Amino acid sequence: MTTTEPTRLRVVEIAGGVAGAVCGRLFAGLGHDVVRCEPEGGDPLRRRPPLNAAGTGLEFVALNASKSAVAAGSGDDGARTVRRLLGLADVAILDLTPDAAAELGLTPDAVRRRRPRLVTVWITGFGRDTAYRDIPGDSLLAESYGGLATMIGEPDRRPLSLGGEQAAHCAGVTGFLGAMLALRRRDAGHGGDLVEVAMCDVVAYMDWKSDIVQSMTGRPPMRSGADPGDWRLVRARDGWVGFIFQQKHWPQVVELVGAPGLKDPLLADESVRQARAAEWWPIVEQWAAERSAEEIYREAQRLGLPFGWTPRASDLVRSPQLRHRGFIAPEPDPGGAAPAVGTPVHTAGLPWRSGTAPAAARRVPVTWTSRTPDASPEPGAAGDAAPLSGIVVLDFGTITAGAAVTRLLADYGATVLKIEWTDRPDTFRSWKMPDPGDGSAPPASPYFPSNNVGKLGVAVDLKTPEGRRVVHRLARRSHVLVENFRVGVTRRLGIDAATIHGINPDLLYLSLSSQGQDGPEAGNSSYGSTLDLLSGLASVTGYEAGRPLWSSSDVNYPDQLVSLFGAAFLAYCVQQGIKGVHLDVSQREVVSWTLATDIADYLVNGHDAVPRGNRRPGRTPHDTYPCAVPGTWIAVSCFTDRHRDALASCVTSLRGHDEAWWWSHEDLVDTEVTAWTRRRTRREALAELRAAGVPAVPVLDAADRRAEPGFAARRVVLPTARGPVKGLPMIFHGYTAEPDLTAPALGAHTRAVLRDLGGMPDDEIDDLEERGVVHCAPDRVHEPRSAQW
């Protein structure tokens, strides 16, 4: 590992919710100085259950460890405190509504004018210029308006948010990524910037598959529950197990269950199997009911099946895999003063601080010393230079998790070489698609472009010694390598971290494996739905007192979070000058990291979290409600007594009650609100609630989202001649990303890359092609766009 001396950044966090705190926690965990500005009375998260032994909210501890806090107060005194800190900071993190920020004098134009080197990450629920701008960030509301809630749950029941605070965590990670990209531009002399992250945009970005299906079929996809086709959640003797497999895995499923009824040769045909589902699934269910869920999982993995089971917080705490990797500390703090989990990114080059949360906000501001001013230009003065310009990436990512990381890097200026081979292309090139419903055959998968536009296609056979030498030659001129293979594959292909670092010691190497590179379960395989289960997320997602639920293959939420996380940590290393490290990321741990509060609640209070529908601590009512037109819903989240009084002014049967009554009568409140919304159209209900000041938004599907102009204006989805592709999760105010929207044909740029980056003459390339080592596609429309080597 070779690095420059990392820059210790100064970060000011002015956050009233989870998203900003998540963003700040990443900075603090990586060793930077993070100061929280808290209002009079302290952060409400300090008092939100579940609580630790000292009476502090466990969510507050998880999100604010290793930070310091100052009491910013309100009015002029508060504004002065904030302005002083901002004058000394590198990064500001806000997750306030525009009006709340304006009270502190934090308008975007004023901040950028007064602090030309400051990078400001502003996380809102719905953007600064929308009808919902005044609603604080809330995961349920963001997941509803962004379209994700429509995809989560059973088809005949209410839309659900994912367990925990997933939209807030994704927005926080996106903000961290944006900060690193903006800091890199600042370091190159382009001044500071304002990075705007709307939680609803990040949600829509994660639900990109729905836009494609809507475009293909004309029908917005809907939630498919726990039993979508061949993938099902099946009850075991002591829990639930996910039967997750593809057509190629059917012989292993038959071997696993061993029942004669599954050995019918006709069932090997997928269409026959689907037509006879009522015949063979009961056999599987009866078999599973007699066995432990973890036992089924382990035997399935031994056979190469990507099954998962649904551990709860108590199971995660005892997991040999998580304990082996130090994600769960060997002796967690029983008092809950420190976070219950560590970092999911393992490398000697990135030490992680667990620390403790600040006991109270101090009255005396942090004593940061002034820095010598420089001659930095005004924000945006140096033009639209891409933050990752000049970075060359070897992309061995497939499907989503790995390929989506490198798509983000390409969007922001990196030159990404997508390495495939003709008989082992990215699986998304031929992914089975929904039936269009008009009698025509399903088209070739349009999923591939969303994760691969803007890349250069290079086809090399890594199973040949010559092919490995070709890739090693490219590695010498590259800066980053990304792979999400099953553990052991890279070693067989000659592209493992040790081999590549022997060739290029400075290269950043990112592995996104299911469970991490070591530990008793390191060799296991998974898909996104497997990780829904293994991470514990499914165990807290679902209807109250019901079975667990996953995000399903229609969403594959874990893949989306992991891709943001992977890109953020690569951008961090690039910005900090960290080179030559192997970033070992466990996809399971990334998702479990968002459940730190539930894990701590078990360790401290012995409480094993279960699905609670859409209900969350600190907010009531907090749910989705049906409107007069079947299939239309709104989401409501009341944070304060003022919000509940506003709701009672509309739903008059709820008038005259104190806060304690609302908490002890949640079922009655939901019944009354449901009766009220059912008598109104969605538009009518929203108009009344919004006029009264109730935080409420529509629950959108992909078709509704397409009709909302804000998503298109913020480029969350990008149109192409072949249909929509995933867009961008954030906005830079001093720089405009201009992604190339062409997806590479397999091998379309092999010759250009080998010649220009690899330094190989055409006759050598011709020889390699004749011997089947490389493939050079003839389609010249895919020539590189001014690639910078």
VOGU-3710 file (C-alpha; in Angstrom, 3 decimals, decimal comma):
1> mttteptrlr> 0,000/0,000/0,000  1,296/3,453/-0,923  -0,572/6,565/0,151  -0,162/10,267/0,506  -0,832/11,685/3,953  -4,655/11,735/4,300  -6,283/15,100/4,817  -8,223/15,330/8,063  -11,444/16,996/7,046  -13,558/19,331/9,139
11> vveiaggvag> -17,246/18,587/8,860  -20,163/20,579/10,260  -23,379/18,590/10,555  -26,674/20,444/10,904  -29,058/17,540/10,790  -32,515/17,019/12,169  -33,031/13,506/10,884  -31,366/10,203/10,087  -29,984/10,882/6,597  -27,644/13,721/7,541
21> avcgrlfagl> -26,455/11,824/10,599  -25,630/8,769/8,440  -23,557/10,936/6,118  -21,715/12,477/9,050  -21,171/9,063/10,664  -19,185/7,916/7,626  -16,866/10,901/7,978  -16,506/10,370/11,745  -15,942/6,631/11,419  -13,117/7,285/8,959
31> ghdvvrcepe> -11,379/9,576/11,426  -12,473/13,065/10,403  -13,588/15,865/12,745  -17,373/16,031/12,740  -19,210/18,642/14,796  -22,975/18,433/15,189  -24,966/21,622/15,708  -27,913/20,727/17,927  -31,008/22,850/18,640  -32,231/23,973/22,068
41> ggdplrrrpp> -33,184/20,864/24,014  -30,885/18,628/21,986  -31,431/16,321/19,030  -34,832/14,544/19,246  -33,018/11,293/18,369  -31,401/11,460/21,818  -34,794/10,642/23,335  -36,267/8,342/20,701  -36,712/4,702/21,818  -35,172/2,201/22,053
51> lnaagtglef> -32,936/3,625/24,795  -29,644/2,471/26,291  -28,852/2,105/29,982  -28,210/5,853/30,291  -31,523/6,759/28,654  -30,027/7,772/25,305  -31,585/6,635/22,057  -29,704/3,697/20,544  -30,282/5,139/17,073  -28,589/8,352/18,211
61> valnasksav> -25,603/6,329/19,467  -25,316/4,345/16,231  -25,405/7,442/14,039  -23,335/9,865/16,106  -20,434/7,898/17,549  -17,073/9,696/17,351  -18,690/13,073/16,727  -18,672/16,139/18,964  -21,678/18,392/19,471  -22,279/22,066/20,109
71> aagsgddgar> -25,500/23,746/21,180  -26,261/26,057/18,297  -29,471/27,354/19,837  -31,846/29,427/17,759  -32,148/32,933/16,406  -29,140/35,198/15,863  -26,920/33,394/18,382  -27,467/30,078/16,664  -26,855/31,576/13,246  -23,581/33,124/14,433
81> tvrrllglad> -22,367/29,811/15,853  -23,190/28,030/12,624  -21,549/30,716/10,459  -18,349/30,592/12,511  -18,054/26,839/12,162  -18,831/26,913/8,449  -16,076/29,459/7,964  -13,563/26,893/9,235  -15,027/23,730/7,687  -14,361/21,709/4,545
91> vaildltpda> -17,811/20,090/4,397  -21,257/21,059/5,646  -24,031/18,448/5,929  -27,608/19,675/6,132  -30,808/17,686/6,192  -33,103/20,569/7,146  -36,099/21,768/5,182  -35,429/24,942/3,185  -37,415/27,070/5,656  -35,578/25,651/8,674
101> aaelgltpda> -32,246/26,253/6,954  -33,220/29,809/6,037  -33,805/30,561/9,733  -30,082/29,918/10,231  -29,187/32,060/7,221  -28,336/29,000/5,151  -29,700/29,757/1,724  -27,774/28,004/-1,064  -26,695/31,188/-2,802  -25,503/32,801/0,420
111> vrrrrprlvt> -23,501/29,759/1,509  -21,756/29,393/-1,840  -21,053/33,110/-2,071  -19,602/33,425/1,445  -17,771/30,086/1,515  -16,308/29,504/-1,973  -14,258/26,473/-0,833  -16,997/24,847/1,229  -18,616/21,652/-0,025  -22,217/21,570/1,160
121> vwitgfgrdt> -24,266/18,364/1,094  -27,944/19,229/1,452  -30,236/16,249/1,967  -33,968/16,924/1,755  -36,966/14,656/1,616  -38,318/15,922/-1,686  -36,014/18,573/-3,121  -35,867/22,289/-2,470  -38,326/23,362/-5,175  -41,255/20,936/-4,958
131> ayrdipgdsl> -44,736/21,011/-3,458  -43,448/18,832/-0,600  -40,347/20,919/0,178  -41,511/21,702/3,718  -41,795/18,044/4,793  -38,782/16,773/6,792  -36,983/13,727/5,461  -38,781/10,503/6,405  -38,066/7,085/4,929  -41,723/6,020/4,615
141> laesygglat> -42,704/9,228/2,843  -39,653/9,148/0,562  -40,166/5,469/-0,293  -43,841/6,186/-1,015  -43,343/9,225/-3,233  -40,255/7,704/-4,854  -42,228/4,589/-5,857  -40,484/1,920/-3,786  -43,357/1,321/-1,325  -45,559/0,277/-4,241
151> migepdrrpl> -43,125/-2,605/-4,802  -42,863/-3,817/-1,182  -45,509/-6,039/0,396  -48,300/-8,352/-0,690  -50,363/-7,467/-3,793  -53,667/-7,284/-1,902  -52,372/-5,384/1,127  -51,070/-1,903/1,877  -47,716/-0,702/0,465  -44,810/-1,017/2,882
161> slggeqaahc> -41,577/0,727/3,611  -38,523/-1,449/4,122  -37,539/-2,173/7,714  -35,393/0,374/9,483  -34,610/3,693/7,800  -33,445/2,511/4,398  -34,209/5,612/2,320  -32,395/7,748/4,887  -29,338/5,484/4,905  -29,144/5,424/1,103
171> agvtgflgam> -29,473/9,208/0,961  -26,744/9,580/3,584  -24,361/7,318/1,649  -25,207/9,206/-1,560  -24,395/12,469/0,206  -21,016/11,076/1,273  -20,286/10,034/-2,322  -21,290/13,489/-3,550  -19,058/15,164/-0,974  -16,030/13,143/-2,093
181> lalrrrdagh> -16,631/13,976/-5,746  -17,079/17,674/-4,961  -13,952/17,722/-2,762  -11,952/16,193/-5,595  -13,108/18,988/-7,895  -12,258/21,515/-5,204  -8,792/20,019/-4,813  -8,314/20,397/-8,572  -8,993/24,122/-8,303  -12,684/24,286/-9,174
191> ggdlvevamc> -13,938/25,675/-5,871  -16,565/24,286/-3,541  -20,027/23,168/-4,517  -23,543/22,448/-3,317  -24,520/18,783/-3,657  -28,267/18,336/-3,461  -29,659/14,931/-2,504  -33,422/14,371/-2,405  -34,381/11,190/-0,572  -37,242/10,541/-3,009
201> dvvaymdwks> -34,782/10,770/-5,922  -32,466/8,218/-4,336  -35,465/5,921/-3,828  -36,521/6,282/-7,469  -32,918/5,668/-8,525  -32,961/2,377/-6,598  -36,275/1,372/-8,216  -34,886/1,726/-11,731  -36,157/-1,687/-12,883  -39,749/-0,486/-12,528
211> divqsmtgrp> -39,165/2,309/-15,056  -37,934/-0,242/-17,582  -40,827/-2,649/-17,039  -43,314/0,226/-17,276  -41,736/1,370/-20,536  -41,761/-2,171/-21,984  -45,259/-3,266/-21,010  -47,170/-0,042/-20,498  -48,118/-1,318/-17,031  -46,408/-0,276/-13,824
221> pmrsgadpgd> -45,134/-3,282/-11,848  -46,560/-3,863/-8,394  -45,510/-5,630/-5,226  -45,265/-9,379/-5,626  -45,055/-10,398/-1,968  -43,167/-13,404/-0,679  -44,089/-15,862/-3,440  -43,040/-14,499/-6,846  -42,816/-17,518/-9,144  -39,889/-19,848/-8,475
231> wrlvrardgw> -38,560/-17,710/-5,588  -40,487/-18,149/-2,360  -40,224/-17,692/1,374  -41,007/-21,042/2,936  -41,689/-21,684/6,618  -39,147/-23,952/8,263  -39,425/-25,561/11,677  -38,030/-22,505/13,461  -38,218/-19,657/10,986  -38,177/-18,876/7,289
241> vgfifqqkhw> -35,946/-19,824/4,393  -35,750/-18,315/0,919  -35,858/-20,756/-1,989  -33,870/-18,699/-4,500  -32,651/-20,366/-7,664  -32,427/-20,134/-11,432  -33,278/-22,716/-14,060  -29,717/-24,078/-14,004  -30,077/-24,846/-10,281  -33,113/-27,149/-10,534
251> pqvvelvgap> -31,097/-30,411/-10,271  -29,584/-29,154/-7,011  -33,040/-28,273/-5,669  -34,179/-31,828/-6,431  -31,081/-33,219/-4,701  -31,608/-30,967/-1,676  -35,230/-31,946/-1,056  -34,857/-35,528/-2,267  -38,616/-36,074/-2,547  -39,812/-38,425/-5,339
261> glkdpllade> -42,426/-35,886/-6,415  -39,708/-33,473/-7,542  -37,856/-36,029/-9,621  -40,390/-36,007/-12,462  -38,232/-35,164/-15,540  -40,955/-32,855/-16,852  -40,401/-30,490/-13,916  -36,946/-29,709/-15,267  -38,758/-27,516/-17,797  -39,378/-24,104/-16,239
271> svrqaraaew> -42,724/-23,560/-17,965  -43,984/-26,968/-16,820  -42,766/-26,262/-13,313  -44,645/-22,992/-13,197  -47,828/-24,572/-14,558  -47,642/-27,330/-11,940  -46,587/-25,127/-9,017  -49,610/-26,224/-6,948  -48,365/-29,801/-7,239  -44,714/-29,539/-6,204
281> wpiveqwaae> -44,510/-26,526/-3,889  -46,518/-28,285/-1,144  -43,917/-31,067/-1,243  -41,180/-28,496/-0,629  -43,185/-26,837/2,143  -43,779/-30,091/3,970  -40,085/-30,986/3,698  -38,964/-27,573/4,988  -41,384/-27,587/7,919  -39,494/-30,516/9,437
291> rsaeeiyrea> -36,089/-28,811/9,341  -34,281/-25,844/10,813  -34,094/-22,775/8,547  -30,358/-22,413/9,120  -29,857/-26,127/8,459  -31,637/-25,825/5,094  -29,559/-22,765/4,237  -26,253/-24,452/4,985  -27,094/-27,622/3,058  -28,377/-25,591/0,089
301> qrlglpfgwt> -25,192/-23,510/0,013  -23,132/-26,724/0,112  -24,896/-27,692/-3,131  -24,251/-24,293/-4,699  -27,787/-22,960/-4,237  -28,006/-19,234/-3,377  -30,618/-19,815/-0,652  -30,933/-17,560/2,366  -32,627/-17,749/5,735  -34,064/-14,993/7,909
311> prasdlvrsp> -31,887/-14,393/10,962  -33,218/-11,923/13,517  -31,063/-9,521/15,531  -30,329/-12,249/18,090  -29,087/-14,526/15,303  -26,907/-11,802/13,795  -25,273/-11,206/17,165  -24,351/-14,894/17,413  -23,331/-15,294/13,757  -19,892/-16,944/13,482
321> qlrhrgfiap> -19,370/-15,177/10,164  -20,116/-11,685/11,487  -18,087/-12,280/14,645  -15,147/-13,674/12,685  -14,954/-10,479/10,643  -15,366/-8,215/13,661  -18,610/-6,747/12,379  -20,138/-7,837/15,676  -17,621/-7,083/18,425  -16,510/-10,075/20,519
331> epdpggaapa> -17,705/-8,263/23,666  -20,243/-5,574/22,690  -20,877/-2,795/25,193  -23,811/-4,036/27,309  -24,748/-0,484/28,259  -25,178/0,582/24,643  -22,872/3,606/24,825  -21,029/2,565/21,640  -22,359/1,253/18,310  -23,156/-2,450/18,210
341> vgtpvhtagl> -21,620/-2,959/14,774  -18,377/-2,130/13,034  -17,615/-1,180/9,467  -18,521/-3,425/6,512  -15,403/-2,198/4,670  -12,319/-4,144/5,726  -8,812/-3,010/4,827  -5,647/-2,044/6,631  -5,720/1,314/4,852  -9,020/2,532/6,317
351> pwrsgtapaa> -9,069/2,373/10,124  -12,598/2,738/11,541  -13,496/4,550/14,762  -16,353/3,084/16,771  -16,173/5,579/19,633  -19,129/6,843/21,625  -21,785/9,422/20,919  -21,435/12,894/22,502  -23,061/12,914/25,929  -24,445/16,415/25,486
361> arrvpvtwts> -24,080/19,405/23,217  -21,479/21,850/24,535  -22,129/25,551/24,892  -18,578/26,479/23,863  -17,954/25,947/20,138  -15,177/23,670/18,965  -11,829/25,427/18,868  -10,852/24,899/15,264  -8,002/27,181/14,215  -8,326/29,390/11,195
371> rtpdaspepg> -6,764/28,268/7,947  -4,809/30,448/5,589  -7,134/31,600/2,828  -6,152/30,671/-0,698  -6,979/32,003/-4,107  -9,613/29,407/-4,930  -11,960/30,441/-7,724  -15,634/30,943/-7,194  -17,718/27,752/-7,312  -18,001/26,460/-10,860
381> aagdaaplsg> -15,609/29,085/-12,217  -13,273/26,521/-13,769  -15,966/24,834/-15,829  -17,519/21,396/-15,801  -14,412/19,225/-15,380  -15,584/15,787/-14,227  -14,385/14,830/-10,733  -13,061/11,403/-11,783  -11,523/12,479/-15,067  -8,279/10,579/-15,681
391> ivvldfgtit> -9,229/7,580/-13,518  -9,159/4,256/-15,391  -11,269/1,423/-13,978  -11,119/-2,304/-14,739  -14,719/-3,464/-14,364  -15,330/-7,139/-13,624  -18,701/-6,333/-12,058  -21,724/-8,329/-13,129  -25,505/-7,904/-12,904  -25,994/-5,026/-10,417
401> agaavtrlla> -23,784/-4,786/-7,342  -20,440/-4,501/-9,121  -21,598/-3,102/-12,452  -23,634/-0,341/-10,790  -20,568/0,819/-8,842  -18,601/1,318/-12,033  -21,594/2,903/-13,775  -21,494/5,598/-11,071  -17,763/6,050/-11,607  -18,314/6,381/-15,365
411> dygatvlkie> -21,112/8,922/-14,818  -18,683/11,198/-13,008  -15,835/11,011/-15,486  -13,909/7,756/-15,007  -12,916/5,675/-18,030  -14,427/2,257/-17,290  -13,313/-0,871/-19,144  -16,004/-3,541/-18,921  -14,211/-6,890/-19,189  -16,317/-9,838/-20,446
421> wtdrpdtfrs> -15,929/-12,859/-22,666  -18,166/-14,144/-25,453  -19,340/-17,282/-23,664  -19,399/-15,612/-20,216  -20,933/-12,175/-20,728  -22,597/-10,126/-18,012  -25,727/-12,092/-17,085  -27,873/-8,976/-17,493  -27,289/-9,068/-21,247  -29,705/-12,022/-21,448
431> wkmpdpgdgs> -31,761/-11,663/-18,243  -35,276/-13,077/-18,522  -37,735/-10,209/-18,946  -41,461/-9,851/-18,204  -43,900/-10,956/-20,897  -44,960/-7,820/-22,838  -48,538/-9,105/-22,755  -49,232/-8,520/-26,464  -48,323/-11,978/-27,696  -44,834/-11,005/-28,796
441> appaspyfps> -41,681/-12,589/-27,421  -39,964/-10,787/-24,545  -37,126/-8,617/-25,868  -33,449/-8,888/-25,101  -32,845/-7,615/-21,604  -32,935/-3,823/-21,350  -31,560/-4,115/-17,804  -27,981/-4,221/-19,077  -27,771/-0,570/-20,238  -28,850/0,875/-16,884
451> nnvgklgvav> -25,755/-0,450/-15,176  -23,359/-0,224/-18,123  -23,873/2,879/-20,256  -20,792/5,006/-20,642  -18,358/2,090/-20,432  -15,936/0,646/-22,976  -16,538/-3,004/-23,881  -13,453/-5,237/-23,818  -13,699/-8,976/-24,528  -10,849/-11,117/-23,165
461> dlktpegrrv> -10,795/-14,832/-22,323  -9,356/-14,931/-18,808  -9,257/-18,711/-18,842  -6,236/-18,551/-21,170  -2,733/-17,553/-20,038  -2,567/-15,022/-22,890  -5,869/-13,472/-21,812  -4,632/-13,046/-18,269  -1,473/-11,384/-19,573  -3,608/-8,974/-21,605
471> vhrlarrshv> -5,581/-7,966/-18,501  -2,392/-7,639/-16,464  -1,083/-5,292/-19,127  -4,190/-3,134/-18,735  -3,919/-3,279/-14,943  -0,510/-1,567/-15,107  -2,217/1,526/-16,554  -5,354/1,439/-14,397  -6,237/2,994/-11,054  -9,203/0,936/-9,835
481> lvenfrvgvt> -10,455/-2,641/-10,178  -13,995/-3,679/-9,163  -15,239/-7,273/-8,902  -18,223/-8,999/-7,324  -17,385/-12,622/-8,077  -17,892/-15,447/-5,642  -14,836/-15,765/-3,391  -12,132/-17,839/-5,098  -13,072/-17,010/-8,692  -10,612/-14,142/-9,076
491> rrlgidaati> -7,752/-16,359/-7,916  -8,607/-18,952/-10,547  -8,743/-16,226/-13,199  -5,474/-14,640/-12,150  -6,998/-11,295/-11,175  -7,047/-11,618/-7,377  -5,855/-8,684/-5,297  -2,444/-10,189/-4,498  -1,690/-10,865/-8,167  -2,883/-7,461/-9,354
501> hginpdllyl> -0,994/-5,612/-6,622  2,113/-7,485/-7,662  1,644/-5,879/-11,085  0,414/-2,444/-9,958  0,984/-1,764/-6,247  -0,975/1,503/-6,380  -4,222/0,121/-7,764  -7,408/0,382/-5,648  -9,035/-3,045/-5,573  -12,712/-3,348/-4,536
511> slssqgqdgp> -14,242/-6,768/-3,811  -18,015/-6,844/-3,299  -18,604/-10,409/-2,204  -21,657/-11,828/-0,493  -20,103/-12,320/2,947  -16,604/-10,897/2,635  -13,316/-12,490/1,685  -12,850/-14,556/4,840  -14,820/-16,390/7,485  -16,768/-19,675/7,607
521> eagnssygst> -19,393/-18,462/5,095  -17,067/-16,553/2,768  -17,522/-19,045/-0,066  -21,315/-18,844/-0,070  -23,206/-17,421/-3,029  -26,095/-14,983/-3,052  -28,423/-12,789/-5,041  -30,013/-9,586/-3,790  -32,943/-11,501/-2,324  -30,552/-13,798/-0,453
531> ldllsglasv> -29,051/-10,704/1,156  -32,497/-9,319/2,020  -32,729/-12,384/4,240  -29,186/-12,929/5,562  -28,709/-9,277/6,535  -31,715/-9,332/8,856  -33,592/-6,772/6,748  -36,398/-9,197/5,866  -36,875/-10,022/9,547  -37,995/-6,431/10,235
541> tgyeagrplw> -39,849/-5,881/6,948  -43,452/-7,015/6,747  -46,902/-6,554/8,174  -47,318/-6,446/11,926  -47,268/-9,954/13,431  -46,785/-11,352/9,920  -44,096/-13,278/8,128  -40,933/-11,537/6,958  -40,793/-10,005/3,488  -38,057/-9,245/1,006
551> sssdvnypdq> -37,686/-6,550/-1,617  -37,874/-9,343/-4,246  -35,943/-9,695/-7,490  -38,096/-6,897/-8,935  -36,147/-4,454/-6,747  -33,153/-6,285/-5,220  -32,697/-3,470/-2,749  -29,425/-4,764/-1,235  -27,680/-4,480/-4,607  -28,686/-0,827/-4,896
561> lvslfgaafl> -27,409/0,118/-1,426  -24,173/-1,831/-1,945  -23,452/-0,067/-5,234  -23,782/3,374/-3,621  -21,587/2,243/-0,745  -18,892/0,796/-2,995  -18,728/3,878/-5,211  -18,615/6,161/-2,154  -15,627/4,385/-0,612  -13,735/4,290/-3,891
571> aycvqqgikg> -14,335/8,022/-4,352  -13,143/8,550/-0,782  -9,882/6,712/-1,440  -9,301/8,650/-4,669  -9,940/11,976/-2,956  -7,746/11,132/0,041  -4,874/9,797/-2,058  -5,175/6,301/-0,606  -3,663/3,791/-3,018  -2,875/0,117/-3,202
581> vhldvsqrev> -5,525/-1,101/-0,760  -7,914/-4,024/-1,077  -11,389/-2,854/-0,051  -13,057/-6,040/1,176  -16,784/-5,275/1,325  -19,346/-7,770/2,552  -22,683/-7,068/0,892  -24,433/-8,694/3,835  -22,664/-6,428/6,315  -23,483/-3,289/4,333
591> vswtlatdia> -27,199/-3,991/4,723  -26,866/-5,174/8,349  -25,034/-1,895/9,087  -28,319/-0,059/8,503  -29,921/-2,180/11,261  -27,437/-1,163/13,961  -30,257/0,130/16,172  -32,140/-3,178/16,117  -28,945/-5,119/16,820  -28,119/-2,822/19,755
601> dylvnghdav> -31,675/-3,091/21,087  -31,239/-6,844/21,371  -27,812/-6,573/23,001  -28,893/-3,904/25,497  -32,572/-4,616/26,122  -33,028/-8,204/24,952  -35,618/-7,069/22,414  -35,642/-9,038/19,165  -37,245/-6,814/16,538  -40,051/-8,197/14,372
611> prgnrrpgrt> -42,027/-6,677/11,498  -44,224/-3,769/12,583  -45,712/-2,777/9,268  -45,013/0,907/8,668  -44,991/1,899/12,337  -41,814/3,438/13,730  -40,696/4,856/17,089  -41,145/8,614/17,420  -43,800/8,962/14,701  -47,506/8,242/14,890
621> phdtypcavp> -49,544/7,830/12,823  -47,004/6,559/10,318  -48,556/4,441/7,579  -50,082/4,194/4,120  -53,837/4,654/3,715  -56,237/3,673/0,882  -58,168/6,306/-1,045  -61,522/6,166/-2,821  -60,169/4,927/-6,140  -59,030/1,297/-5,707
631> gtwiavscft> -55,277/0,903/-5,805  -54,526/4,512/-4,840  -52,849/5,310/-1,542  -51,345/8,144/0,462  -48,647/8,017/3,144  -48,851/10,021/6,387  -46,108/10,570/8,967  -46,731/12,761/12,018  -43,487/13,708/13,820  -44,876/16,161/16,372
641> drhrdalasc> -47,950/17,076/18,396  -48,446/19,950/15,960  -48,706/17,456/13,108  -51,209/15,344/15,073  -53,323/18,389/15,901  -53,314/19,261/12,208  -54,443/15,738/11,340  -57,214/15,943/13,942  -58,468/19,149/12,333  -59,218/17,027/9,250
651> vtslrghdea> -60,162/13,709/10,873  -62,378/15,277/13,517  -62,964/12,012/15,420  -59,334/12,287/16,576  -59,676/15,683/18,269  -59,012/16,373/21,917  -56,321/13,825/22,761  -52,823/14,196/24,192  -49,638/12,585/22,872  -49,869/9,582/25,196
661> wwwshedlvd> -53,337/8,759/23,856  -52,112/8,700/20,273  -49,344/6,237/21,154  -51,648/3,910/23,096  -54,388/3,911/20,445  -52,471/3,405/17,195  -54,922/0,776/15,897  -57,885/3,095/16,473  -56,060/6,027/14,878  -55,306/3,972/11,763
671> tevtawtrrr> -58,936/2,844/11,565  -60,211/6,430/11,741  -57,694/7,755/9,225  -58,486/4,877/6,856  -62,220/5,601/7,069  -61,497/9,261/6,267  -59,181/8,608/3,289  -61,526/6,002/1,770  -64,147/8,726/1,298  -61,792/10,898/-0,750
681> trrealaelr> -59,757/10,643/-3,899  -56,010/10,767/-3,469  -55,926/14,314/-4,768  -58,692/15,427/-2,393  -57,141/13,772/0,658  -53,729/15,245/-0,032  -55,144/18,729/-0,623  -56,925/18,749/2,753  -54,035/17,274/4,696  -51,391/19,482/3,116
691> aagvpavpvl> -53,514/22,613/3,665  -53,733/21,700/7,350  -49,980/21,104/7,626  -49,956/17,299/7,832  -46,861/15,573/6,329  -48,512/13,496/3,598  -47,536/12,405/0,076  -49,029/10,178/-2,625  -47,834/6,589/-2,946  -46,623/6,566/-6,542
701> daadrraepg> -46,003/3,717/-8,949  -43,661/3,850/-11,942  -46,356/5,356/-14,190  -47,168/8,063/-11,633  -43,488/8,774/-11,176  -43,045/9,197/-14,914  -45,770/11,864/-14,853  -44,070/13,843/-12,081  -41,903/16,456/-13,827  -39,484/16,820/-10,907
711> faarrvvlpt> -37,935/13,394/-11,390  -37,220/14,076/-15,064  -35,922/17,582/-14,340  -33,509/16,192/-11,774  -32,503/13,444/-14,259  -33,331/10,519/-11,999  -34,296/8,614/-15,164  -32,608/9,276/-18,505  -34,338/8,667/-21,847  -32,602/6,893/-24,714
721> argpvkglpm> -33,736/5,691/-28,134  -34,002/2,160/-26,716  -35,912/3,093/-23,587  -35,153/4,614/-20,192  -31,985/3,968/-18,236  -31,147/4,650/-14,632  -30,172/8,271/-14,166  -28,324/10,169/-11,436  -28,959/10,125/-7,667  -27,896/13,724/-6,918
731> ifhgytaepd> -27,362/17,195/-8,337  -24,182/19,285/-8,310  -24,859/23,016/-8,575  -21,392/23,896/-9,856  -20,982/20,985/-12,226  -23,269/19,074/-14,578  -22,599/15,383/-15,115  -23,087/14,343/-18,737  -23,201/10,534/-18,848  -22,637/8,804/-22,161
741> ltapalgaht> -25,882/6,862/-22,647  -24,464/4,232/-25,006  -24,105/0,712/-23,605  -21,143/-1,137/-25,116  -21,610/-4,129/-27,372  -19,546/-7,078/-26,189  -15,966/-6,376/-27,269  -16,903/-3,129/-29,035  -13,784/-1,313/-27,814  -11,322/-4,181/-27,456
751> ravlrdlggm> -9,039/-3,035/-30,252  -9,023/0,628/-29,270  -8,338/-0,145/-25,604  -5,585/-2,683/-26,273  -3,941/-0,339/-28,775  -4,259/2,964/-26,913  -4,070/1,878/-23,278  -2,248/-1,451/-23,602  0,239/-0,180/-26,172  -0,290/-3,222/-28,425
761> pddeiddlee> 0,172/-2,988/-32,217  -2,678/-4,067/-34,492  -0,862/-7,161/-35,745  -0,496/-8,453/-32,175  -4,183/-7,796/-31,533  -5,057/-9,593/-34,786  -3,018/-12,596/-33,688  -4,751/-12,718/-30,307  -8,134/-12,516/-31,989  -7,295/-15,311/-34,431
771> rgvvhcapdr> -6,311/-17,541/-31,520  -9,538/-16,790/-29,623  -7,908/-14,828/-26,797  -9,708/-11,544/-27,473  -12,787/-10,540/-29,441  -12,977/-7,286/-31,388  -16,545/-6,428/-32,332  -16,805/-4,819/-35,789  -19,409/-2,215/-34,772  -17,520/1,093/-35,040
781> vheprsaqw> -20,350/3,248/-33,648  -19,031/2,354/-30,218  -15,634/4,023/-30,554  -14,415/5,560/-27,270  -15,470/9,095/-26,475  -12,161/10,937/-25,960  -10,963/8,460/-23,363  -8,172/9,814/-21,161  -5,618/7,158/-20,381
//
